[in-house]
Amino acid sequence: MGETLSLNIGSFAFLIVSCLIFPPTPTAPVTRFKIQDTHKYKDTMKPATGHDMPIEERFHDEQGQWDATLEDARAANTYEHSLTVRSALRSYPWAVVWSLLISLSIIMEGYDTALINSLYAYPAYARHFGAIESTTGTYQIPTQWQSSMSSGSQVGAIIGALVNGFIVGRFGYRLAFLIGILLMASFISISFFGMTVGFQTAGQVLCGVPWGIFATIGPAYASELCPLPLRAYLTAYTNLCFASGQFIAAGVLQSLLKRGDDWAWRMTFGLQWIWIPILGIAALFMPESPWFLVRKGRYADAEKIVLRLIAGSEKSHSKSIVALMIYTNNLEFSVSQGTSYSDCFKGVDLRRTEIAIVTFLGQITCGAQFAYSATYFFQQAGLNSEESYKLNLGGTAIAFIGTLISWILMRRIGRRILYVCGMSGMALWLFMIGILAIPTSNSNVKWVQSALCLIWLLTFSLTVGPIGWTIPAEVSSTRLRSKTIVLARNGYYVAQIIANVIQPYMMNPLAWDWKGKTGLFWFAFALMTVVWAFFRLPETKDRSYEELDLMFIAKVPTRHFKKYQLNSFEMGTINSRKADGNAIE
């Protein structure tokens, strides 16, 4: 427990050091606003069509106790673009702390994801819940139960994520997070005390509900608390927590491997209770998202939250920061008034939802079920239990380190290039694993395949793993962010369920027995994702939320996102041009 906190504190220290070593990357061009006298927004106003959108010059709450101007929003936009990573860390210290703390909850999902997939090959667990297999002389859990347990948590997570979308939209992040903690504390007991394979499956389904809540709160909450320069790091930190959980699971499994009794596997479930008191206290004191309060018209309360998040020297900016949130919210309201799940598939939000969903899906189509937690593959390839779990422990360490390095790469390279190159690399490694599975008398092939799995894991952790969490939080509109992330994560869960059902059949010697040839199957899906990303995935690096809103409204082509420049905001019409001065059609 203490080691985990040290790992995550150390990882963020790594970010700070990297900021000192590498000079800040210039931000995208600042949007320029011309202040025009326009009418106030009304609740009954029809959404604007085309590129014609009214601009509100003054913002105030219903009680008339809070007031700001569009000039304040413009000043906040300029201020946000002027921040470097170092200055943002100094200016938003408590936003960083709370983002890091709340995202720690995702460690539990990463922990159990690695745990259940590795327990199939765990001697004590396989002996208790499996049966002897005559051809190999080893205990094997029936394939249908492997599929049920692997998919059970995803079924629960889908339910939890959907419920979380409604709770966050109506009551905010605090209540949703607290409900997740209470459910997690209760449902762990089913896996801990369940002594039949049916109870183990039920435990996975029910524990999946709070995991779905945590997985969709983490990136959304971080993206709404932190400024532009920190947005990528603190959303990608979610993946670091996921990798941390898997690293802890691998270490726990390795340490208990030689125990022959039921406590060898029961203790692995019980250790999850250690997190409950820490996260429970955090849930009681965590600040609500100021964006949520702005959407509810509680501008004064939103400013109070901002004051809690920023340093004392920056408190003079609090009102302008809230004014920019109001401006962005009103801009999105002018395009789409709705905030339901169905609104994610209407108008300009359809394209944003597609990008969020497919980006998350890429974490499955890249072959993660095959190569990420590869303990079972290592054993089927011919390695013994001890060698397999040592390799798995080394792999999770690689994932942790790779995620740290990805922060530097995202800052220097951006999202789109990393995603396309990373997916292409993983497709190549999967193809090579599959080709090496062609029958051969060389006994060293199994070690080459295992090494390629580790290279695949490093590629994933440098690219698609962390970026898959960052892009959905960036590309979604602020009014629909929680629901877009829920839909994206649920798309991931549905794909994971399908993968979990078919993956055991491909690997199990009692079923299809493909072994390394499974790599060719996932290679095809990884290649299709590369094609999609090349044509559909835009670059969101250094773009504020209002800039992304304007570019999606203007239907900017994917290839132009990186160099696209917003020149003016005049008479309620977006006048947008490419960086070279030519109009984009």
C-alpha positions as a Python dict, from the first residue, in 0.01 Angstrom:
ca = {
    (1, 'M'): (0, 0, 0),
    (2, 'G'): (273, 245, 102),
    (3, 'E'): (485, 127, -191),
    (4, 'T'): (199, 203, -429),
    (5, 'L'): (161, 558, -301),
    (6, 'S'): (536, 603, -329),
    (7, 'L'): (529, 476, -688),
    (8, 'N'): (256, 721, -787),
    (9, 'I'): (413, 1015, -603),
    (10, 'G'): (745, 926, -762),
    (11, 'S'): (585, 905, -1105),
    (12, 'F'): (448, 1257, -1079),
    (13, 'A'): (786, 1374, -956),
    (14, 'F'): (918, 1224, -1280),
    (15, 'L'): (679, 1452, -1470),
    (16, 'I'): (807, 1759, -1285),
    (17, 'V'): (1170, 1665, -1354),
    (18, 'S'): (1091, 1609, -1723),
    (19, 'C'): (943, 1958, -1736),
    (20, 'L'): (1268, 2098, -1604),
    (21, 'I'): (1478, 1902, -1853),
    (22, 'F'): (1271, 1961, -2167),
    (23, 'P'): (1174, 2315, -2271),
    (24, 'P'): (802, 2394, -2296),
    (25, 'T'): (632, 2321, -2624),
    (26, 'P'): (474, 2630, -2784),
    (27, 'T'): (97, 2624, -2758),
    (28, 'A'): (-150, 2653, -3040),
    (29, 'P'): (-242, 3001, -3163),
    (30, 'V'): (-465, 3192, -2922),
    (31, 'T'): (-821, 3253, -3028),
    (32, 'R'): (-893, 3623, -3071),
    (33, 'F'): (-1234, 3758, -2974),
    (34, 'K'): (-1405, 4075, -3085),
    (35, 'I'): (-1660, 4192, -2832),
    (36, 'Q'): (-1998, 4257, -2985),
    (37, 'D'): (-2323, 4369, -2828),
    (38, 'T'): (-2549, 4066, -2847),
    (39, 'H'): (-2858, 3940, -2671),
    (40, 'K'): (-2863, 3720, -2362),
    (41, 'Y'): (-2909, 3345, -2381),
    (42, 'K'): (-3256, 3227, -2296),
    (43, 'D'): (-3354, 2877, -2190),
    (44, 'T'): (-3608, 2875, -2472),
    (45, 'M'): (-3356, 2978, -2736),
    (46, 'K'): (-3333, 2748, -3034),
    (47, 'P'): (-2987, 2610, -3110),
    (48, 'A'): (-2804, 2815, -3370),
    (49, 'T'): (-2761, 2665, -3711),
    (50, 'G'): (-2461, 2666, -3937),
    (51, 'H'): (-2183, 2887, -3801),
    (52, 'D'): (-2408, 3162, -3661),
    (53, 'M'): (-2392, 3169, -3284),
    (54, 'P'): (-2477, 3454, -3047),
    (55, 'I'): (-2209, 3572, -2807),
    (56, 'E'): (-2307, 3669, -2455),
    (57, 'E'): (-2123, 3981, -2339),
    (58, 'R'): (-2199, 3956, -1966),
    (59, 'F'): (-2250, 3654, -1740),
    (60, 'H'): (-2440, 3656, -1411),
    (61, 'D'): (-2624, 3404, -1196),
    (62, 'E'): (-2998, 3403, -1137),
    (63, 'Q'): (-2959, 3565, -796),
    (64, 'G'): (-2758, 3853, -940),
    (65, 'Q'): (-2481, 3793, -685),
    (66, 'W'): (-2210, 3701, -937),
    (67, 'D'): (-2113, 3889, -1249),
    (68, 'A'): (-1839, 3869, -1515),
    (69, 'T'): (-1785, 3986, -1871),
    (70, 'L'): (-1681, 3831, -2199),
    (71, 'E'): (-1360, 4029, -2164),
    (72, 'D'): (-1290, 3822, -1850),
    (73, 'A'): (-1335, 3503, -2054),
    (74, 'R'): (-1099, 3637, -2318),
    (75, 'A'): (-840, 3718, -2052),
    (76, 'A'): (-870, 3363, -1910),
    (77, 'N'): (-821, 3215, -2255),
    (78, 'T'): (-502, 3417, -2303),
    (79, 'Y'): (-386, 3330, -1950),
    (80, 'E'): (-441, 2956, -2003),
    (81, 'H'): (-242, 2955, -2326),
    (82, 'S'): (41, 3145, -2157),
    (83, 'L'): (91, 2871, -1897),
    (84, 'T'): (377, 2625, -1930),
    (85, 'V'): (371, 2290, -1752),
    (86, 'R'): (592, 2430, -1477),
    (87, 'S'): (384, 2741, -1422),
    (88, 'A'): (61, 2536, -1433),
    (89, 'L'): (195, 2308, -1160),
    (90, 'R'): (269, 2614, -946),
    (91, 'S'): (-64, 2779, -1023),
    (92, 'Y'): (-295, 2476, -980),
    (93, 'P'): (-135, 2270, -699),
    (94, 'W'): (-457, 2145, -540),
    (95, 'A'): (-616, 2065, -875),
    (96, 'V'): (-320, 1835, -937),
    (97, 'V'): (-343, 1677, -590),
    (98, 'W'): (-714, 1602, -616),
    (99, 'S'): (-684, 1468, -971),
    (100, 'L'): (-406, 1233, -862),
    (101, 'L'): (-594, 1118, -554),
    (102, 'I'): (-928, 1045, -721),
    (103, 'S'): (-763, 862, -1010),
    (104, 'L'): (-601, 624, -759),
    (105, 'S'): (-935, 443, -749),
    (106, 'I'): (-859, 303, -1096),
    (107, 'I'): (-573, 105, -943),
    (108, 'M'): (-837, -140, -821),
    (109, 'E'): (-973, -202, -1171),
    (110, 'G'): (-621, -254, -1308),
    (111, 'Y'): (-543, -481, -1014),
    (112, 'D'): (-841, -707, -1067),
    (113, 'T'): (-811, -708, -1447),
    (114, 'A'): (-462, -855, -1417),
    (115, 'L'): (-562, -1070, -1122),
    (116, 'I'): (-849, -1266, -1269),
    (117, 'N'): (-675, -1331, -1603),
    (118, 'S'): (-364, -1455, -1421),
    (119, 'L'): (-549, -1666, -1165),
    (120, 'Y'): (-652, -1914, -1435),
    (121, 'A'): (-293, -2036, -1439),
    (122, 'Y'): (-242, -1993, -1063),
    (123, 'P'): (-187, -2341, -913),
    (124, 'A'): (-396, -2297, -595),
    (125, 'Y'): (-684, -2126, -779),
    (126, 'A'): (-685, -2369, -1072),
    (127, 'R'): (-679, -2665, -833),
    (128, 'H'): (-976, -2536, -629),
    (129, 'F'): (-1200, -2424, -917),
    (130, 'G'): (-1073, -2637, -1206),
    (131, 'A'): (-1035, -3002, -1302),
    (132, 'I'): (-741, -3217, -1405),
    (133, 'E'): (-679, -3225, -1779),
    (134, 'S'): (-570, -3571, -1889),
    (135, 'T'): (-354, -3474, -2186),
    (136, 'T'): (-140, -3218, -2000),
    (137, 'G'): (-176, -3346, -1644),
    (138, 'T'): (-250, -2992, -1518),
    (139, 'Y'): (-555, -2832, -1359),
    (140, 'Q'): (-760, -2627, -1604),
    (141, 'I'): (-1066, -2413, -1530),
    (142, 'P'): (-1333, -2492, -1795),
    (143, 'T'): (-1325, -2250, -2084),
    (144, 'Q'): (-1686, -2138, -2039),
    (145, 'W'): (-1616, -2038, -1678),
    (146, 'Q'): (-1300, -1854, -1779),
    (147, 'S'): (-1504, -1657, -2030),
    (148, 'S'): (-1779, -1589, -1774),
    (149, 'M'): (-1539, -1463, -1507),
    (150, 'S'): (-1338, -1253, -1750),
    (151, 'S'): (-1650, -1096, -1900),
    (152, 'G'): (-1847, -1069, -1576),
    (153, 'S'): (-1662, -763, -1451),
    (154, 'Q'): (-1715, -589, -1786),
    (155, 'V'): (-2091, -653, -1769),
    (156, 'G'): (-2095, -494, -1424),
    (157, 'A'): (-1873, -210, -1543),
    (158, 'I'): (-2114, -126, -1826),
    (159, 'I'): (-2396, -95, -1573),
    (160, 'G'): (-2180, 109, -1337),
    (161, 'A'): (-2064, 345, -1612),
    (162, 'L'): (-2418, 411, -1737),
    (163, 'V'): (-2543, 476, -1385),
    (164, 'N'): (-2245, 703, -1324),
    (165, 'G'): (-2336, 914, -1626),
    (166, 'F'): (-2679, 987, -1479),
    (167, 'I'): (-2549, 1050, -1126),
    (168, 'V'): (-2272, 1285, -1238),
    (169, 'G'): (-2508, 1475, -1467),
    (170, 'R'): (-2763, 1531, -1191),
    (171, 'F'): (-2568, 1529, -863),
    (172, 'G'): (-2203, 1574, -954),
    (173, 'Y'): (-1881, 1377, -914),
    (174, 'R'): (-1865, 1366, -532),
    (175, 'L'): (-2179, 1160, -479),
    (176, 'A'): (-2097, 926, -767),
    (177, 'F'): (-1749, 862, -626),
    (178, 'L'): (-1881, 799, -275),
    (179, 'I'): (-2139, 549, -407),
    (180, 'G'): (-1862, 368, -592),
    (181, 'I'): (-1654, 337, -274),
    (182, 'L'): (-1948, 195, -74),
    (183, 'L'): (-2031, -59, -344),
    (184, 'M'): (-1667, -165, -376),
    (185, 'A'): (-1634, -222, 0),
    (186, 'S'): (-1939, -450, -8),
    (187, 'F'): (-1881, -652, -323),
    (188, 'I'): (-1519, -753, -255),
    (189, 'S'): (-1653, -990, 12),
    (190, 'I'): (-1825, -1208, -253),
    (191, 'S'): (-1496, -1285, -429),
    (192, 'F'): (-1318, -1325, -96),
    (193, 'F'): (-1567, -1569, 62),
    (194, 'G'): (-1701, -1735, -256),
    (195, 'M'): (-1585, -2097, -267),
    (196, 'T'): (-1753, -2203, -591),
    (197, 'V'): (-1683, -2092, -946),
    (198, 'G'): (-2037, -1951, -961),
    (199, 'F'): (-1976, -1722, -664),
    (200, 'Q'): (-1647, -1613, -818),
    (201, 'T'): (-1830, -1514, -1136),
    (202, 'A'): (-2097, -1327, -938),
    (203, 'G'): (-1826, -1144, -746),
    (204, 'Q'): (-1666, -1028, -1070),
    (205, 'V'): (-1999, -902, -1208),
    (206, 'L'): (-2083, -702, -895),
    (207, 'C'): (-1732, -563, -844),
    (208, 'G'): (-1745, -444, -1203),
    (209, 'V'): (-2017, -190, -1112),
    (210, 'P'): (-1792, 36, -899),
    (211, 'W'): (-1502, -20, -1141),
    (212, 'G'): (-1720, 124, -1418),
    (213, 'I'): (-1791, 425, -1197),
    (214, 'F'): (-1423, 483, -1116),
    (215, 'A'): (-1301, 434, -1473),
    (216, 'T'): (-1536, 702, -1608),
    (217, 'I'): (-1493, 948, -1321),
    (218, 'G'): (-1111, 952, -1328),
    (219, 'P'): (-1035, 1107, -1671),
    (220, 'A'): (-1345, 1329, -1674),
    (221, 'Y'): (-1277, 1472, -1328),
    (222, 'A'): (-910, 1534, -1404),
    (223, 'S'): (-988, 1708, -1733),
    (224, 'E'): (-1236, 1942, -1561),
    (225, 'L'): (-1009, 2040, -1271),
    (226, 'C'): (-679, 2104, -1447),
    (227, 'P'): (-563, 2367, -1699),
    (228, 'L'): (-465, 2303, -2060),
    (229, 'P'): (-90, 2230, -2008),
    (230, 'L'): (-164, 1957, -1749),
    (231, 'R'): (-468, 1803, -1917),
    (232, 'A'): (-285, 1531, -2109),
    (233, 'Y'): (-67, 1426, -1816),
    (234, 'L'): (-344, 1398, -1558),
    (235, 'T'): (-580, 1210, -1789),
    (236, 'A'): (-296, 980, -1899),
    (237, 'Y'): (-215, 935, -1529),
    (238, 'T'): (-532, 725, -1524),
    (239, 'N'): (-349, 469, -1737),
    (240, 'L'): (-54, 486, -1497),
    (241, 'C'): (-290, 396, -1211),
    (242, 'F'): (-427, 110, -1422),
    (243, 'A'): (-72, -13, -1486),
    (244, 'S'): (12, 32, -1116),
    (245, 'G'): (-277, -194, -1023),
    (246, 'Q'): (-156, -460, -1263),
    (247, 'F'): (200, -426, -1132),
    (248, 'I'): (74, -476, -774),
    (249, 'A'): (-133, -777, -883),
    (250, 'A'): (168, -938, -1050),
    (251, 'G'): (380, -880, -739),
    (252, 'V'): (112, -1020, -506),
    (253, 'L'): (64, -1328, -722),
    (254, 'Q'): (439, -1387, -741),
    (255, 'S'): (480, -1354, -363),
    (256, 'L'): (199, -1603, -289),
    (257, 'L'): (280, -1848, -570),
    (258, 'K'): (434, -2111, -343),
    (259, 'R'): (140, -2119, -101),
    (260, 'G'): (-63, -2430, -167),
    (261, 'D'): (-379, -2344, 32),
    (262, 'D'): (-685, -2136, -50),
    (263, 'W'): (-537, -1830, 121),
    (264, 'A'): (-302, -1802, -176),
    (265, 'W'): (-589, -1667, -387),
    (266, 'R'): (-821, -1533, -114),
    (267, 'M'): (-558, -1290, 7),
    (268, 'T'): (-527, -1145, -342),
    (269, 'F'): (-893, -1038, -326),
    (270, 'G'): (-885, -924, 37),
    (271, 'L'): (-599, -680, -21),
    (272, 'Q'): (-839, -456, -213),
    (273, 'W'): (-1004, -354, 116),
    (274, 'I'): (-688, -160, 204),
    (275, 'W'): (-789, 115, -40),
    (276, 'I'): (-1140, 170, 93),
    (277, 'P'): (-1062, 395, 397),
    (278, 'I'): (-825, 616, 197),
    (279, 'L'): (-1064, 665, -94),
    (280, 'G'): (-1361, 702, 141),
    (281, 'I'): (-1198, 997, 319),
    (282, 'A'): (-1108, 1148, -17),
    (283, 'A'): (-1471, 1118, -130),
    (284, 'L'): (-1591, 1319, 170),
    (285, 'F'): (-1358, 1612, 110),
    (286, 'M'): (-1306, 1615, -270),
    (287, 'P'): (-1406, 1943, -441),
    (288, 'E'): (-1690, 1928, -689),
    (289, 'S'): (-1605, 2001, -1051),
    (290, 'P'): (-1647, 2374, -1121),
    (291, 'W'): (-1769, 2282, -1471),
    (292, 'F'): (-2058, 2088, -1314),
    (293, 'L'): (-2150, 2391, -1102),
    (294, 'V'): (-2136, 2619, -1408),
    (295, 'R'): (-2372, 2386, -1595),
    (296, 'K'): (-2611, 2418, -1298),
    (297, 'G'): (-2588, 2799, -1303),
    (298, 'R'): (-2407, 2813, -967),
    (299, 'Y'): (-2134, 3053, -1076),
    (300, 'A'): (-2042, 3182, -730),
    (301, 'D'): (-2000, 2825, -602),
    (302, 'A'): (-1788, 2742, -907),
    (303, 'E'): (-1556, 3032, -824),
    (304, 'K'): (-1524, 2909, -465),
    (305, 'I'): (-1410, 2571, -596),
    (306, 'V'): (-1161, 2736, -832),
    (307, 'L'): (-1020, 2929, -535),
    (308, 'R'): (-967, 2595, -358),
    (309, 'L'): (-775, 2458, -655),
    (310, 'I'): (-538, 2744, -743),
    (311, 'A'): (-242, 2893, -559),
    (312, 'G'): (-281, 3207, -350),
    (313, 'S'): (-85, 3414, -600),
    (314, 'E'): (-334, 3320, -877),
    (315, 'K'): (-660, 3396, -695),
    (316, 'S'): (-710, 3716, -895),
    (317, 'H'): (-775, 3495, -1200),
    (318, 'S'): (-1059, 3296, -1040),
    (319, 'K'): (-1346, 3502, -1181),
    (320, 'S'): (-1206, 3507, -1534),
    (321, 'I'): (-1147, 3129, -1521),
    (322, 'V'): (-1515, 3075, -1436),
    (323, 'A'): (-1618, 3325, -1705),
    (324, 'L'): (-1432, 3116, -1966),
    (325, 'M'): (-1614, 2805, -1843),
    (326, 'I'): (-1947, 2987, -1880),
    (327, 'Y'): (-1854, 3109, -2227),
    (328, 'T'): (-1758, 2757, -2339),
    (329, 'N'): (-2076, 2610, -2187),
    (330, 'N'): (-2291, 2873, -2364),
    (331, 'L'): (-2109, 2811, -2691),
    (332, 'E'): (-2193, 2440, -2672),
    (333, 'F'): (-2547, 2520, -2560),
    (334, 'S'): (-2597, 2727, -2876),
    (335, 'V'): (-2520, 2417, -3082),
    (336, 'S'): (-2699, 2156, -2873),
    (337, 'Q'): (-2915, 2221, -2568),
    (338, 'G'): (-2945, 1855, -2468),
    (339, 'T'): (-2724, 1666, -2225),
    (340, 'S'): (-2865, 1313, -2263),
    (341, 'Y'): (-2691, 1007, -2401),
    (342, 'S'): (-2883, 1044, -2728),
    (343, 'D'): (-2742, 1395, -2775),
    (344, 'C'): (-2394, 1241, -2804),
    (345, 'F'): (-2505, 1104, -3142),
    (346, 'K'): (-2653, 1426, -3281),
    (347, 'G'): (-2497, 1700, -3491),
    (348, 'V'): (-2131, 1781, -3436),
    (349, 'D'): (-2123, 1563, -3124),
    (350, 'L'): (-2163, 1250, -3336),
    (351, 'R'): (-1813, 1293, -3476),
    (352, 'R'): (-1672, 1361, -3128),
    (353, 'T'): (-1842, 1052, -2986),
    (354, 'E'): (-1711, 836, -3271),
    (355, 'I'): (-1353, 950, -3203),
    (356, 'A'): (-1387, 889, -2829),
    (357, 'I'): (-1537, 541, -2870),
    (358, 'V'): (-1302, 410, -3138),
    (359, 'T'): (-997, 551, -2958),
    (360, 'F'): (-1092, 353, -2649),
    (361, 'L'): (-1177, 48, -2863),
    (362, 'G'): (-821, 57, -2990),
    (363, 'Q'): (-706, -59, -2646),
    (364, 'I'): (-882, -389, -2726),
    (365, 'T'): (-836, -421, -3102),
    (366, 'C'): (-460, -387, -3056),
    (367, 'G'): (-461, -737, -2901),
    (368, 'A'): (-456, -650, -2533),
    (369, 'Q'): (-647, -962, -2425),
    (370, 'F'): (-374, -1170, -2587),
    (371, 'A'): (-52, -984, -2509),
    (372, 'Y'): (-111, -755, -2209),
    (373, 'S'): (-158, -1010, -1929),
    (374, 'A'): (22, -1291, -2105),
    (375, 'T'): (80, -1532, -1814),
    (376, 'Y'): (-162, -1789, -1958),
    (377, 'F'): (-1, -1757, -2304),
    (378, 'F'): (345, -1800, -2155),
    (379, 'Q'): (235, -2129, -1996),
    (380, 'Q'): (63, -2257, -2308),
    (381, 'A'): (379, -2168, -2501),
    (382, 'G'): (575, -2406, -2278),
    (383, 'L'): (705, -2201, -1983),
    (384, 'N'): (647, -2323, -1628),
    (385, 'S'): (444, -2130, -1369),
    (386, 'E'): (740, -1964, -1201),
    (387, 'E'): (892, -1847, -1529),
    (388, 'S'): (552, -1724, -1651),
    (389, 'Y'): (479, -1514, -1343),
    (390, 'K'): (829, -1368, -1339),
    (391, 'L'): (784, -1261, -1701),
    (392, 'N'): (442, -1118, -1617),
    (393, 'L'): (588, -921, -1325),
    (394, 'G'): (858, -784, -1554),
    (395, 'G'): (593, -695, -1811),
    (396, 'T'): (387, -491, -1567),
    (397, 'A'): (702, -304, -1463),
    (398, 'I'): (763, -226, -1830),
    (399, 'A'): (404, -96, -1859),
    (400, 'F'): (457, 133, -1561),
    (401, 'I'): (783, 278, -1695),
    (402, 'G'): (643, 309, -2047),
    (403, 'T'): (352, 518, -1924),
    (404, 'L'): (592, 756, -1751),
    (405, 'I'): (791, 802, -2071),
    (406, 'S'): (467, 853, -2268),
    (407, 'W'): (414, 1183, -2084),
    (408, 'I'): (725, 1322, -2247),
    (409, 'L'): (626, 1184, -2588),
    (410, 'M'): (275, 1334, -2571),
    (411, 'R'): (424, 1670, -2484),
    (412, 'R'): (676, 1662, -2766),
    (413, 'I'): (491, 1472, -3041),
    (414, 'G'): (118, 1496, -2975),
    (415, 'R'): (-167, 1245, -2975),
    (416, 'R'): (-235, 1155, -3337),
    (417, 'I'): (117, 1053, -3445),
    (418, 'L'): (174, 854, -3126),
    (419, 'Y'): (-155, 668, -3163),
    (420, 'V'): (-104, 580, -3531),
    (421, 'C'): (261, 479, -3487),
    (422, 'G'): (190, 284, -3168),
    (423, 'M'): (-97, 90, -3322),
    (424, 'S'): (116, 17, -3630),
    (425, 'G'): (399, -112, -3413),
    (426, 'M'): (171, -341, -3214),
    (427, 'A'): (20, -479, -3535),
    (428, 'L'): (373, -567, -3650),
    (429, 'W'): (462, -745, -3322),
    (430, 'L'): (137, -946, -3332),
    (431, 'F'): (207, -1050, -3691),
    (432, 'M'): (555, -1169, -3594),
    (433, 'I'): (423, -1366, -3295),
    (434, 'G'): (171, -1536, -3522),
    (435, 'I'): (428, -1622, -3790),
    (436, 'L'): (662, -1771, -3528),
    (437, 'A'): (379, -2005, -3421),
    (438, 'I'): (416, -2201, -3744),
    (439, 'P'): (537, -2547, -3634),
    (440, 'T'): (912, -2562, -3580),
    (441, 'S'): (1156, -2782, -3393),
    (442, 'N'): (1340, -2483, -3247),
    (443, 'S'): (1272, -2474, -2872),
    (444, 'N'): (1383, -2110, -2846),
    (445, 'V'): (1079, -1984, -3037),
    (446, 'K'): (874, -1967, -2717),
    (447, 'W'): (1127, -1722, -2569),
    (448, 'V'): (1120, -1506, -2883),
    (449, 'Q'): (738, -1495, -2871),
    (450, 'S'): (749, -1406, -2502),
    (451, 'A'): (1000, -1127, -2572),
    (452, 'L'): (774, -992, -2849),
    (453, 'C'): (484, -986, -2601),
    (454, 'L'): (697, -767, -2374),
    (455, 'I'): (792, -540, -2667),
    (456, 'W'): (423, -518, -2755),
    (457, 'L'): (351, -421, -2394),
    (458, 'L'): (614, -145, -2401),
    (459, 'T'): (470, -10, -2728),
    (460, 'F'): (120, -13, -2580),
    (461, 'S'): (232, 169, -2265),
    (462, 'L'): (419, 435, -2463),
    (463, 'T'): (130, 510, -2699),
    (464, 'V'): (-222, 368, -2718),
    (465, 'G'): (-249, 285, -2346),
    (466, 'P'): (-221, 639, -2201),
    (467, 'I'): (-347, 824, -2511),
    (468, 'G'): (-661, 609, -2510),
    (469, 'W'): (-757, 777, -2180),
    (470, 'T'): (-653, 1128, -2284),
    (471, 'I'): (-830, 1169, -2618),
    (472, 'P'): (-1190, 1091, -2505),
    (473, 'A'): (-1158, 1345, -2222),
    (474, 'E'): (-1025, 1609, -2464),
    (475, 'V'): (-1241, 1550, -2768),
    (476, 'S'): (-1579, 1546, -2591),
    (477, 'S'): (-1778, 1863, -2537),
    (478, 'T'): (-1783, 1990, -2177),
    (479, 'R'): (-2162, 1957, -2149),
    (480, 'L'): (-2153, 1594, -2264),
    (481, 'R'): (-1811, 1496, -2130),
    (482, 'S'): (-1915, 1248, -1861),
    (483, 'K'): (-2167, 1079, -2092),
    (484, 'T'): (-1927, 1068, -2389),
    (485, 'I'): (-1661, 906, -2171),
    (486, 'V'): (-1922, 661, -2040),
    (487, 'L'): (-2018, 565, -2397),
    (488, 'A'): (-1653, 536, -2497),
    (489, 'R'): (-1565, 325, -2196),
    (490, 'N'): (-1872, 108, -2245),
    (491, 'G'): (-1771, 53, -2606),
    (492, 'Y'): (-1440, -65, -2465),
    (493, 'Y'): (-1617, -295, -2219),
    (494, 'V'): (-1839, -449, -2489),
    (495, 'A'): (-1534, -519, -2704),
    (496, 'Q'): (-1356, -657, -2399),
    (497, 'I'): (-1644, -894, -2327),
    (498, 'I'): (-1630, -1027, -2682),
    (499, 'A'): (-1251, -1059, -2659),
    (500, 'N'): (-1274, -1231, -2321),
    (501, 'V'): (-1522, -1483, -2459),
    (502, 'I'): (-1317, -1582, -2762),
    (503, 'Q'): (-964, -1543, -2621),
    (504, 'P'): (-979, -1849, -2388),
    (505, 'Y'): (-1103, -2065, -2676),
    (506, 'M'): (-810, -1954, -2891),
    (507, 'M'): (-557, -2029, -2617),
    (508, 'N'): (-701, -2323, -2422),
    (509, 'P'): (-555, -2663, -2525),
    (510, 'L'): (-902, -2815, -2466),
    (511, 'A'): (-1057, -2578, -2723),
    (512, 'W'): (-906, -2431, -3041),
    (513, 'D'): (-546, -2446, -2916),
    (514, 'W'): (-415, -2169, -3146),
    (515, 'K'): (-138, -2061, -2907),
    (516, 'G'): (81, -1803, -3085),
    (517, 'K'): (-133, -1806, -3400),
    (518, 'T'): (-378, -1595, -3199),
    (519, 'G'): (-144, -1305, -3280),
    (520, 'L'): (-253, -1319, -3646),
    (521, 'F'): (-617, -1283, -3544),
    (522, 'W'): (-548, -966, -3345),
    (523, 'F'): (-310, -835, -3612),
    (524, 'A'): (-606, -799, -3850),
    (525, 'F'): (-802, -586, -3601),
    (526, 'A'): (-499, -374, -3513),
    (527, 'L'): (-442, -303, -3882),
    (528, 'M'): (-803, -190, -3929),
    (529, 'T'): (-765, 46, -3632),
    (530, 'V'): (-452, 196, -3790),
    (531, 'V'): (-651, 274, -4106),
    (532, 'W'): (-931, 437, -3905),
    (533, 'A'): (-689, 647, -3696),
    (534, 'F'): (-506, 772, -4006),
    (535, 'F'): (-826, 910, -4161),
    (536, 'R'): (-1040, 1000, -3857),
    (537, 'L'): (-827, 1078, -3550),
    (538, 'P'): (-752, 1455, -3516),
    (539, 'E'): (-467, 1618, -3324),
    (540, 'T'): (-593, 1777, -2999),
    (541, 'K'): (-259, 1878, -2849),
    (542, 'D'): (-249, 2236, -2709),
    (543, 'R'): (-615, 2303, -2792),
    (544, 'S'): (-846, 2449, -2529),
    (545, 'Y'): (-1202, 2323, -2499),
    (546, 'E'): (-1357, 2628, -2667),
    (547, 'E'): (-1112, 2599, -2958),
    (548, 'L'): (-1202, 2234, -3007),
    (549, 'D'): (-1570, 2330, -2995),
    (550, 'L'): (-1520, 2584, -3271),
    (551, 'M'): (-1320, 2345, -3490),
    (552, 'F'): (-1576, 2067, -3463),
    (553, 'I'): (-1857, 2313, -3534),
    (554, 'A'): (-1662, 2433, -3840),
    (555, 'K'): (-1622, 2067, -3948),
    (556, 'V'): (-1246, 2099, -3980),
    (557, 'P'): (-1099, 1801, -4172),
    (558, 'T'): (-893, 1561, -3963),
    (559, 'R'): (-564, 1638, -4134),
    (560, 'H'): (-602, 2014, -4069),
    (561, 'F'): (-657, 2005, -3691),
    (562, 'K'): (-291, 2046, -3602),
    (563, 'K'): (-231, 2367, -3802),
    (564, 'Y'): (-581, 2507, -3791),
    (565, 'Q'): (-598, 2866, -3663),
    (566, 'L'): (-902, 3045, -3526),
    (567, 'N'): (-862, 3410, -3626),
    (568, 'S'): (-1167, 3593, -3506),
    (569, 'F'): (-1512, 3584, -3353),
    (570, 'E'): (-1709, 3854, -3523),
    (571, 'M'): (-2082, 3927, -3534),
    (572, 'G'): (-2160, 3583, -3397),
    (573, 'T'): (-1994, 3410, -3693),
    (574, 'I'): (-1690, 3187, -3678),
    (575, 'N'): (-1431, 3311, -3922),
    (576, 'S'): (-1185, 3024, -3930),
    (577, 'R'): (-884, 2974, -4153),
    (578, 'K'): (-590, 2748, -4189),
    (579, 'A'): (-252, 2857, -4055),
    (580, 'D'): (-137, 2944, -4408),
    (581, 'G'): (-426, 3187, -4449),
    (582, 'N'): (-637, 2988, -4695),
    (583, 'A'): (-1000, 2926, -4605),
    (584, 'I'): (-1098, 2570, -4527),
    (585, 'E'): (-1408, 2449, -4699),
}
